[in-house]
Amino acid sequence: MNLGRLLFWLGVSFVVVGLLIQVAPQIPFLGKLPGDITIERPGFRFTFPLVTCLLISIVLTLLASLFARR
């Protein structure tokens, strides 16, 4: 793969990730699935969306495998 094609796909992936970051707060279940870790203390909140990350990883892996089969 040449450098121009690599830069093009990096740019496309940055745009897609940016759009997902803008849209993600409007998805109601994202980050609130059973198994997501949330620690709340006075003046402190820590959230680690473990199950959400696994779900997104599975979906992206399935999409990548579908597009890789040419």
PyMOL Python script that loads the backbone (N, CA, C, O; Angstrom):
from pymol import cmd

cmd.read_pdbstr("""\
ATOM      1  N   MET A   1       0.857  -1.174   0.000  1.00  0.00           N
ATOM      2  CA  MET A   1       0.000   0.000   0.000  1.00  0.00           C
ATOM      3  C   MET A   1       0.902   1.236   0.000  1.00  0.00           C
ATOM      4  O   MET A   1       1.837   1.331   0.796  1.00  0.00           O
ATOM      5  N   ASN A   2       0.621   2.157  -0.880  1.00  0.00           N
ATOM      6  CA  ASN A   2       1.468   3.337  -0.944  1.00  0.00           C
ATOM      7  C   ASN A   2       1.048   4.376   0.103  1.00  0.00           C
ATOM      8  O   ASN A   2      -0.011   4.261   0.721  1.00  0.00           O
ATOM      9  N   LEU A   3       1.879   5.369   0.285  1.00  0.00           N
ATOM     10  CA  LEU A   3       1.678   6.355   1.340  1.00  0.00           C
ATOM     11  C   LEU A   3       0.398   7.173   1.139  1.00  0.00           C
ATOM     12  O   LEU A   3      -0.293   7.476   2.111  1.00  0.00           O
ATOM     13  N   GLY A   4       0.078   7.530  -0.088  1.00  0.00           N
ATOM     14  CA  GLY A   4      -1.130   8.308  -0.356  1.00  0.00           C
ATOM     15  C   GLY A   4      -2.393   7.573   0.047  1.00  0.00           C
ATOM     16  O   GLY A   4      -3.296   8.154   0.649  1.00  0.00           O
ATOM     17  N   ARG A   5      -2.452   6.290  -0.287  1.00  0.00           N
ATOM     18  CA  ARG A   5      -3.620   5.486   0.071  1.00  0.00           C
ATOM     19  C   ARG A   5      -3.726   5.329   1.585  1.00  0.00           C
ATOM     20  O   ARG A   5      -4.821   5.390   2.144  1.00  0.00           O
ATOM     21  N   LEU A   6      -2.588   5.128   2.247  1.00  0.00           N
ATOM     22  CA  LEU A   6      -2.579   5.006   3.702  1.00  0.00           C
ATOM     23  C   LEU A   6      -3.074   6.291   4.361  1.00  0.00           C
ATOM     24  O   LEU A   6      -3.888   6.232   5.282  1.00  0.00           O
ATOM     25  N   LEU A   7      -2.605   7.435   3.912  1.00  0.00           N
ATOM     26  CA  LEU A   7      -3.047   8.710   4.473  1.00  0.00           C
ATOM     27  C   LEU A   7      -4.537   8.950   4.225  1.00  0.00           C
ATOM     28  O   LEU A   7      -5.238   9.489   5.080  1.00  0.00           O
ATOM     29  N   PHE A   8      -5.009   8.543   3.047  1.00  0.00           N
ATOM     30  CA  PHE A   8      -6.437   8.683   2.753  1.00  0.00           C
ATOM     31  C   PHE A   8      -7.278   7.893   3.751  1.00  0.00           C
ATOM     32  O   PHE A   8      -8.235   8.423   4.314  1.00  0.00           O
ATOM     33  N   TRP A   9      -6.924   6.624   3.971  1.00  0.00           N
ATOM     34  CA  TRP A   9      -7.704   5.789   4.878  1.00  0.00           C
ATOM     35  C   TRP A   9      -7.562   6.229   6.324  1.00  0.00           C
ATOM     36  O   TRP A   9      -8.501   6.076   7.105  1.00  0.00           O
ATOM     37  N   LEU A  10      -6.416   6.771   6.698  1.00  0.00           N
ATOM     38  CA  LEU A  10      -6.278   7.333   8.041  1.00  0.00           C
ATOM     39  C   LEU A  10      -7.214   8.524   8.217  1.00  0.00           C
ATOM     40  O   LEU A  10      -7.849   8.671   9.261  1.00  0.00           O
ATOM     41  N   GLY A  11      -7.297   9.368   7.201  1.00  0.00           N
ATOM     42  CA  GLY A  11      -8.202  10.517   7.249  1.00  0.00           C
ATOM     43  C   GLY A  11      -9.657  10.093   7.333  1.00  0.00           C
ATOM     44  O   GLY A  11     -10.431  10.665   8.101  1.00  0.00           O
ATOM     45  N   VAL A  12     -10.032   9.095   6.550  1.00  0.00           N
ATOM     46  CA  VAL A  12     -11.411   8.598   6.598  1.00  0.00           C
ATOM     47  C   VAL A  12     -11.718   8.024   7.971  1.00  0.00           C
ATOM     48  O   VAL A  12     -12.801   8.248   8.513  1.00  0.00           O
ATOM     49  N   SER A  13     -10.771   7.283   8.535  1.00  0.00           N
ATOM     50  CA  SER A  13     -11.017   6.698   9.858  1.00  0.00           C
ATOM     51  C   SER A  13     -11.124   7.783  10.926  1.00  0.00           C
ATOM     52  O   SER A  13     -11.928   7.647  11.848  1.00  0.00           O
ATOM     53  N   PHE A  14     -10.337   8.858  10.828  1.00  0.00           N
ATOM     54  CA  PHE A  14     -10.461   9.961  11.782  1.00  0.00           C
ATOM     55  C   PHE A  14     -11.833  10.632  11.680  1.00  0.00           C
ATOM     56  O   PHE A  14     -12.423  10.990  12.700  1.00  0.00           O
ATOM     57  N   VAL A  15     -12.339  10.801  10.469  1.00  0.00           N
ATOM     58  CA  VAL A  15     -13.660  11.400  10.286  1.00  0.00           C
ATOM     59  C   VAL A  15     -14.734  10.502  10.885  1.00  0.00           C
ATOM     60  O   VAL A  15     -15.643  10.990  11.555  1.00  0.00           O
ATOM     61  N   VAL A  16     -14.641   9.202  10.655  1.00  0.00           N
ATOM     62  CA  VAL A  16     -15.633   8.264  11.191  1.00  0.00           C
ATOM     63  C   VAL A  16     -15.594   8.255  12.712  1.00  0.00           C
ATOM     64  O   VAL A  16     -16.643   8.274  13.355  1.00  0.00           O
ATOM     65  N   VAL A  17     -14.409   8.225  13.292  1.00  0.00           N
ATOM     66  CA  VAL A  17     -14.292   8.231  14.753  1.00  0.00           C
ATOM     67  C   VAL A  17     -14.831   9.548  15.314  1.00  0.00           C
ATOM     68  O   VAL A  17     -15.503   9.546  16.346  1.00  0.00           O
ATOM     69  N   GLY A  18     -14.552  10.651  14.663  1.00  0.00           N
ATOM     70  CA  GLY A  18     -15.069  11.945  15.099  1.00  0.00           C
ATOM     71  C   GLY A  18     -16.587  11.990  15.068  1.00  0.00           C
ATOM     72  O   GLY A  18     -17.213  12.522  15.985  1.00  0.00           O
ATOM     73  N   LEU A  19     -17.179  11.436  14.021  1.00  0.00           N
ATOM     74  CA  LEU A  19     -18.641  11.390  13.943  1.00  0.00           C
ATOM     75  C   LEU A  19     -19.223  10.488  15.026  1.00  0.00           C
ATOM     76  O   LEU A  19     -20.256  10.808  15.614  1.00  0.00           O
ATOM     77  N   LEU A  20     -18.568   9.369  15.290  1.00  0.00           N
ATOM     78  CA  LEU A  20     -19.038   8.480  16.351  1.00  0.00           C
ATOM     79  C   LEU A  20     -18.963   9.148  17.715  1.00  0.00           C
ATOM     80  O   LEU A  20     -19.845   8.953  18.552  1.00  0.00           O
ATOM     81  N   ILE A  21     -17.928   9.928  17.945  1.00  0.00           N
ATOM     82  CA  ILE A  21     -17.803  10.643  19.221  1.00  0.00           C
ATOM     83  C   ILE A  21     -18.914  11.681  19.364  1.00  0.00           C
ATOM     84  O   ILE A  21     -19.409  11.913  20.467  1.00  0.00           O
ATOM     85  N   GLN A  22     -19.306  12.301  18.256  1.00  0.00           N
ATOM     86  CA  GLN A  22     -20.381  13.293  18.305  1.00  0.00           C
ATOM     87  C   GLN A  22     -21.739  12.635  18.524  1.00  0.00           C
ATOM     88  O   GLN A  22     -22.597  13.208  19.196  1.00  0.00           O
ATOM     89  N   VAL A  23     -21.949  11.440  17.969  1.00  0.00           N
ATOM     90  CA  VAL A  23     -23.243  10.775  18.024  1.00  0.00           C
ATOM     91  C   VAL A  23     -23.385   9.910  19.273  1.00  0.00           C
ATOM     92  O   VAL A  23     -24.508   9.674  19.718  1.00  0.00           O
ATOM     93  N   ALA A  24     -22.293   9.434  19.848  1.00  0.00           N
ATOM     94  CA  ALA A  24     -22.323   8.478  20.962  1.00  0.00           C
ATOM     95  C   ALA A  24     -23.149   8.934  22.165  1.00  0.00           C
ATOM     96  O   ALA A  24     -23.845   8.098  22.740  1.00  0.00           O
ATOM     97  N   PRO A  25     -23.121  10.195  22.584  1.00  0.00           N
ATOM     98  CA  PRO A  25     -23.932  10.573  23.755  1.00  0.00           C
ATOM     99  C   PRO A  25     -25.441  10.436  23.535  1.00  0.00           C
ATOM    100  O   PRO A  25     -26.188  10.351  24.509  1.00  0.00           O
ATOM    101  N   GLN A  26     -25.903  10.412  22.300  1.00  0.00           N
ATOM    102  CA  GLN A  26     -27.332  10.284  22.051  1.00  0.00           C
ATOM    103  C   GLN A  26     -27.800   8.831  22.010  1.00  0.00           C
ATOM    104  O   GLN A  26     -29.006   8.587  21.966  1.00  0.00           O
ATOM    105  N   ILE A  27     -26.890   7.863  22.023  1.00  0.00           N
ATOM    106  CA  ILE A  27     -27.267   6.449  22.048  1.00  0.00           C
ATOM    107  C   ILE A  27     -27.525   6.087  23.508  1.00  0.00           C
ATOM    108  O   ILE A  27     -26.606   6.148  24.324  1.00  0.00           O
ATOM    109  N   PRO A  28     -28.763   5.711  23.854  1.00  0.00           N
ATOM    110  CA  PRO A  28     -29.139   5.600  25.266  1.00  0.00           C
ATOM    111  C   PRO A  28     -28.420   4.503  26.051  1.00  0.00           C
ATOM    112  O   PRO A  28     -28.137   4.706  27.232  1.00  0.00           O
ATOM    113  N   PHE A  29     -28.112   3.359  25.455  1.00  0.00           N
ATOM    114  CA  PHE A  29     -27.528   2.252  26.215  1.00  0.00           C
ATOM    115  C   PHE A  29     -26.009   2.271  26.234  1.00  0.00           C
ATOM    116  O   PHE A  29     -25.402   1.504  26.981  1.00  0.00           O
ATOM    117  N   LEU A  30     -25.384   3.113  25.446  1.00  0.00           N
ATOM    118  CA  LEU A  30     -23.933   3.124  25.323  1.00  0.00           C
ATOM    119  C   LEU A  30     -23.290   3.586  26.631  1.00  0.00           C
ATOM    120  O   LEU A  30     -23.503   4.717  27.067  1.00  0.00           O
ATOM    121  N   GLY A  31     -22.504   2.708  27.249  1.00  0.00           N
ATOM    122  CA  GLY A  31     -21.848   3.019  28.511  1.00  0.00           C
ATOM    123  C   GLY A  31     -22.674   2.692  29.739  1.00  0.00           C
ATOM    124  O   GLY A  31     -22.228   2.911  30.865  1.00  0.00           O
ATOM    125  N   LYS A  32     -23.878   2.168  29.532  1.00  0.00           N
ATOM    126  CA  LYS A  32     -24.754   1.846  30.659  1.00  0.00           C
ATOM    127  C   LYS A  32     -25.218   0.397  30.617  1.00  0.00           C
ATOM    128  O   LYS A  32     -26.265   0.070  31.176  1.00  0.00           O
ATOM    129  N   LEU A  33     -24.464  -0.465  29.971  1.00  0.00           N
ATOM    130  CA  LEU A  33     -24.821  -1.874  29.897  1.00  0.00           C
ATOM    131  C   LEU A  33     -24.448  -2.587  31.193  1.00  0.00           C
ATOM    132  O   LEU A  33     -23.563  -2.130  31.915  1.00  0.00           O
ATOM    133  N   PRO A  34     -25.117  -3.706  31.496  1.00  0.00           N
ATOM    134  CA  PRO A  34     -24.709  -4.487  32.667  1.00  0.00           C
ATOM    135  C   PRO A  34     -23.273  -4.982  32.478  1.00  0.00           C
ATOM    136  O   PRO A  34     -22.944  -5.546  31.434  1.00  0.00           O
ATOM    137  N   GLY A  35     -22.445  -4.780  33.454  1.00  0.00           N
ATOM    138  CA  GLY A  35     -21.037  -5.153  33.341  1.00  0.00           C
ATOM    139  C   GLY A  35     -20.126  -3.955  33.145  1.00  0.00           C
ATOM    140  O   GLY A  35     -18.911  -4.077  33.301  1.00  0.00           O
ATOM    141  N   ASP A  36     -20.685  -2.797  32.807  1.00  0.00           N
ATOM    142  CA  ASP A  36     -19.898  -1.572  32.744  1.00  0.00           C
ATOM    143  C   ASP A  36     -19.606  -1.110  34.169  1.00  0.00           C
ATOM    144  O   ASP A  36     -20.491  -1.131  35.025  1.00  0.00           O
ATOM    145  N   ILE A  37     -18.395  -0.704  34.417  1.00  0.00           N
ATOM    146  CA  ILE A  37     -17.957  -0.372  35.771  1.00  0.00           C
ATOM    147  C   ILE A  37     -18.101   1.134  36.000  1.00  0.00           C
ATOM    148  O   ILE A  37     -17.570   1.938  35.234  1.00  0.00           O
ATOM    149  N   THR A  38     -18.820   1.507  37.055  1.00  0.00           N
ATOM    150  CA  THR A  38     -18.967   2.913  37.436  1.00  0.00           C
ATOM    151  C   THR A  38     -18.705   3.039  38.931  1.00  0.00           C
ATOM    152  O   THR A  38     -19.331   2.360  39.744  1.00  0.00           O
ATOM    153  N   ILE A  39     -17.768   3.917  39.279  1.00  0.00           N
ATOM    154  CA  ILE A  39     -17.452   4.192  40.681  1.00  0.00           C
ATOM    155  C   ILE A  39     -17.765   5.655  40.934  1.00  0.00           C
ATOM    156  O   ILE A  39     -17.203   6.542  40.291  1.00  0.00           O
ATOM    157  N   GLU A  40     -18.664   5.898  41.875  1.00  0.00           N
ATOM    158  CA  GLU A  40     -19.032   7.274  42.214  1.00  0.00           C
ATOM    159  C   GLU A  40     -18.692   7.543  43.665  1.00  0.00           C
ATOM    160  O   GLU A  40     -19.095   6.807  44.566  1.00  0.00           O
ATOM    161  N   ARG A  41     -17.948   8.605  43.872  1.00  0.00           N
ATOM    162  CA  ARG A  41     -17.605   9.087  45.212  1.00  0.00           C
ATOM    163  C   ARG A  41     -17.883  10.591  45.222  1.00  0.00           C
ATOM    164  O   ARG A  41     -18.034  11.187  44.156  1.00  0.00           O
ATOM    165  N   PRO A  42     -17.952  11.205  46.373  1.00  0.00           N
ATOM    166  CA  PRO A  42     -18.168  12.662  46.406  1.00  0.00           C
ATOM    167  C   PRO A  42     -17.047  13.395  45.652  1.00  0.00           C
ATOM    168  O   PRO A  42     -15.872  13.285  46.004  1.00  0.00           O
ATOM    169  N   GLY A  43     -17.427  14.125  44.634  1.00  0.00           N
ATOM    170  CA  GLY A  43     -16.468  14.894  43.847  1.00  0.00           C
ATOM    171  C   GLY A  43     -15.663  14.066  42.858  1.00  0.00           C
ATOM    172  O   GLY A  43     -14.693  14.564  42.286  1.00  0.00           O
ATOM    173  N   PHE A  44     -16.046  12.810  42.647  1.00  0.00           N
ATOM    174  CA  PHE A  44     -15.271  11.931  41.767  1.00  0.00           C
ATOM    175  C   PHE A  44     -16.209  10.920  41.118  1.00  0.00           C
ATOM    176  O   PHE A  44     -17.077  10.347  41.776  1.00  0.00           O
ATOM    177  N   ARG A  45     -16.022  10.712  39.836  1.00  0.00           N
ATOM    178  CA  ARG A  45     -16.783   9.689  39.118  1.00  0.00           C
ATOM    179  C   ARG A  45     -15.866   9.043  38.099  1.00  0.00           C
ATOM    180  O   ARG A  45     -15.244   9.725  37.285  1.00  0.00           O
ATOM    181  N   PHE A  46     -15.788   7.723  38.150  1.00  0.00           N
ATOM    182  CA  PHE A  46     -14.974   6.950  37.225  1.00  0.00           C
ATOM    183  C   PHE A  46     -15.871   5.947  36.519  1.00  0.00           C
ATOM    184  O   PHE A  46     -16.588   5.183  37.165  1.00  0.00           O
ATOM    185  N   THR A  47     -15.830   5.952  35.199  1.00  0.00           N
ATOM    186  CA  THR A  47     -16.630   5.028  34.411  1.00  0.00           C
ATOM    187  C   THR A  47     -15.722   4.284  33.447  1.00  0.00           C
ATOM    188  O   THR A  47     -14.959   4.896  32.699  1.00  0.00           O
ATOM    189  N   PHE A  48     -15.810   2.950  33.469  1.00  0.00           N
ATOM    190  CA  PHE A  48     -15.089   2.122  32.509  1.00  0.00           C
ATOM    191  C   PHE A  48     -16.102   1.209  31.832  1.00  0.00           C
ATOM    192  O   PHE A  48     -16.553   0.232  32.429  1.00  0.00           O
ATOM    193  N   PRO A  49     -16.465   1.522  30.585  1.00  0.00           N
ATOM    194  CA  PRO A  49     -17.504   0.749  29.894  1.00  0.00           C
ATOM    195  C   PRO A  49     -16.952  -0.560  29.317  1.00  0.00           C
ATOM    196  O   PRO A  49     -16.761  -0.674  28.106  1.00  0.00           O
ATOM    197  N   LEU A  50     -16.702  -1.530  30.172  1.00  0.00           N
ATOM    198  CA  LEU A  50     -16.085  -2.790  29.776  1.00  0.00           C
ATOM    199  C   LEU A  50     -16.938  -3.561  28.768  1.00  0.00           C
ATOM    200  O   LEU A  50     -16.440  -3.944  27.709  1.00  0.00           O
ATOM    201  N   VAL A  51     -18.195  -3.791  29.075  1.00  0.00           N
ATOM    202  CA  VAL A  51     -19.068  -4.559  28.189  1.00  0.00           C
ATOM    203  C   VAL A  51     -19.349  -3.787  26.905  1.00  0.00           C
ATOM    204  O   VAL A  51     -19.432  -4.382  25.830  1.00  0.00           O
ATOM    205  N   THR A  52     -19.493  -2.481  27.006  1.00  0.00           N
ATOM    206  CA  THR A  52     -19.703  -1.666  25.809  1.00  0.00           C
ATOM    207  C   THR A  52     -18.510  -1.772  24.876  1.00  0.00           C
ATOM    208  O   THR A  52     -18.682  -1.887  23.663  1.00  0.00           O
ATOM    209  N   CYS A  53     -17.299  -1.736  25.426  1.00  0.00           N
ATOM    210  CA  CYS A  53     -16.089  -1.878  24.602  1.00  0.00           C
ATOM    211  C   CYS A  53     -16.036  -3.248  23.929  1.00  0.00           C
ATOM    212  O   CYS A  53     -15.662  -3.353  22.761  1.00  0.00           O
ATOM    213  N   LEU A  54     -16.408  -4.293  24.662  1.00  0.00           N
ATOM    214  CA  LEU A  54     -16.427  -5.638  24.080  1.00  0.00           C
ATOM    215  C   LEU A  54     -17.458  -5.737  22.957  1.00  0.00           C
ATOM    216  O   LEU A  54     -17.185  -6.329  21.913  1.00  0.00           O
ATOM    217  N   LEU A  55     -18.631  -5.164  23.167  1.00  0.00           N
ATOM    218  CA  LEU A  55     -19.672  -5.190  22.148  1.00  0.00           C
ATOM    219  C   LEU A  55     -19.235  -4.442  20.890  1.00  0.00           C
ATOM    220  O   LEU A  55     -19.427  -4.935  19.779  1.00  0.00           O
ATOM    221  N   ILE A  56     -18.658  -3.273  21.054  1.00  0.00           N
ATOM    222  CA  ILE A  56     -18.177  -2.501  19.911  1.00  0.00           C
ATOM    223  C   ILE A  56     -17.067  -3.258  19.193  1.00  0.00           C
ATOM    224  O   ILE A  56     -17.017  -3.259  17.963  1.00  0.00           O
ATOM    225  N   SER A  57     -16.179  -3.902  19.942  1.00  0.00           N
ATOM    226  CA  SER A  57     -15.100  -4.678  19.345  1.00  0.00           C
ATOM    227  C   SER A  57     -15.633  -5.832  18.510  1.00  0.00           C
ATOM    228  O   SER A  57     -15.134  -6.089  17.414  1.00  0.00           O
ATOM    229  N   ILE A  58     -16.640  -6.525  19.016  1.00  0.00           N
ATOM    230  CA  ILE A  58     -17.231  -7.638  18.269  1.00  0.00           C
ATOM    231  C   ILE A  58     -17.885  -7.144  16.978  1.00  0.00           C
ATOM    232  O   ILE A  58     -17.706  -7.744  15.918  1.00  0.00           O
ATOM    233  N   VAL A  59     -18.638  -6.053  17.069  1.00  0.00           N
ATOM    234  CA  VAL A  59     -19.306  -5.504  15.886  1.00  0.00           C
ATOM    235  C   VAL A  59     -18.279  -5.063  14.847  1.00  0.00           C
ATOM    236  O   VAL A  59     -18.436  -5.357  13.661  1.00  0.00           O
ATOM    237  N   LEU A  60     -17.230  -4.362  15.277  1.00  0.00           N
ATOM    238  CA  LEU A  60     -16.213  -3.913  14.333  1.00  0.00           C
ATOM    239  C   LEU A  60     -15.443  -5.080  13.723  1.00  0.00           C
ATOM    240  O   LEU A  60     -15.066  -5.024  12.553  1.00  0.00           O
ATOM    241  N   THR A  61     -15.206  -6.133  14.498  1.00  0.00           N
ATOM    242  CA  THR A  61     -14.533  -7.315  13.964  1.00  0.00           C
ATOM    243  C   THR A  61     -15.393  -7.998  12.908  1.00  0.00           C
ATOM    244  O   THR A  61     -14.884  -8.416  11.868  1.00  0.00           O
ATOM    245  N   LEU A  62     -16.685  -8.113  13.168  1.00  0.00           N
ATOM    246  CA  LEU A  62     -17.581  -8.711  12.181  1.00  0.00           C
ATOM    247  C   LEU A  62     -17.644  -7.877  10.903  1.00  0.00           C
ATOM    248  O   LEU A  62     -17.621  -8.423   9.801  1.00  0.00           O
ATOM    249  N   LEU A  63     -17.723  -6.557  11.052  1.00  0.00           N
ATOM    250  CA  LEU A  63     -17.730  -5.685   9.865  1.00  0.00           C
ATOM    251  C   LEU A  63     -16.429  -5.791   9.077  1.00  0.00           C
ATOM    252  O   LEU A  63     -16.445  -5.851   7.847  1.00  0.00           O
ATOM    253  N   ALA A  64     -15.313  -5.813   9.783  1.00  0.00           N
ATOM    254  CA  ALA A  64     -14.023  -5.928   9.096  1.00  0.00           C
ATOM    255  C   ALA A  64     -13.896  -7.264   8.384  1.00  0.00           C
ATOM    256  O   ALA A  64     -13.346  -7.325   7.285  1.00  0.00           O
ATOM    257  N   SER A  65     -14.389  -8.323   8.985  1.00  0.00           N
ATOM    258  CA  SER A  65     -14.294  -9.628   8.317  1.00  0.00           C
ATOM    259  C   SER A  65     -15.203  -9.693   7.103  1.00  0.00           C
ATOM    260  O   SER A  65     -14.866 -10.351   6.119  1.00  0.00           O
ATOM    261  N   LEU A  66     -16.358  -9.019   7.150  1.00  0.00           N
ATOM    262  CA  LEU A  66     -17.233  -8.987   5.985  1.00  0.00           C
ATOM    263  C   LEU A  66     -16.598  -8.222   4.833  1.00  0.00           C
ATOM    264  O   LEU A  66     -16.679  -8.648   3.680  1.00  0.00           O
ATOM    265  N   PHE A  67     -15.965  -7.089   5.142  1.00  0.00           N
ATOM    266  CA  PHE A  67     -15.358  -6.285   4.082  1.00  0.00           C
ATOM    267  C   PHE A  67     -14.052  -6.880   3.581  1.00  0.00           C
ATOM    268  O   PHE A  67     -13.638  -6.588   2.459  1.00  0.00           O
ATOM    269  N   ALA A  68     -13.395  -7.705   4.381  1.00  0.00           N
ATOM    270  CA  ALA A  68     -12.125  -8.302   3.968  1.00  0.00           C
ATOM    271  C   ALA A  68     -12.330  -9.470   3.003  1.00  0.00           C
ATOM    272  O   ALA A  68     -11.399  -9.852   2.294  1.00  0.00           O
ATOM    273  N   ARG A  69     -13.516 -10.034   2.968  1.00  0.00           N
ATOM    274  CA  ARG A  69     -13.807 -11.161   2.062  1.00  0.00           C
ATOM    275  C   ARG A  69     -14.163 -10.649   0.687  1.00  0.00           C
ATOM    276  O   ARG A  69     -15.343 -10.443   0.403  1.00  0.00           O
ATOM    277  N   ARG A  70     -13.227 -10.444  -0.145  1.00  0.00           N
ATOM    278  CA  ARG A  70     -13.514  -9.940  -1.493  1.00  0.00           C
ATOM    279  C   ARG A  70     -13.628 -11.060  -2.452  1.00  0.00           C
ATOM    280  O   ARG A  70     -13.868 -10.835  -3.638  1.00  0.00           O
TER     281      ARG A  70
END
""", "prot")
cmd.dss("prot")
cmd.show_as("cartoon", "prot")
cmd.util.cbc("prot")
cmd.orient("prot")
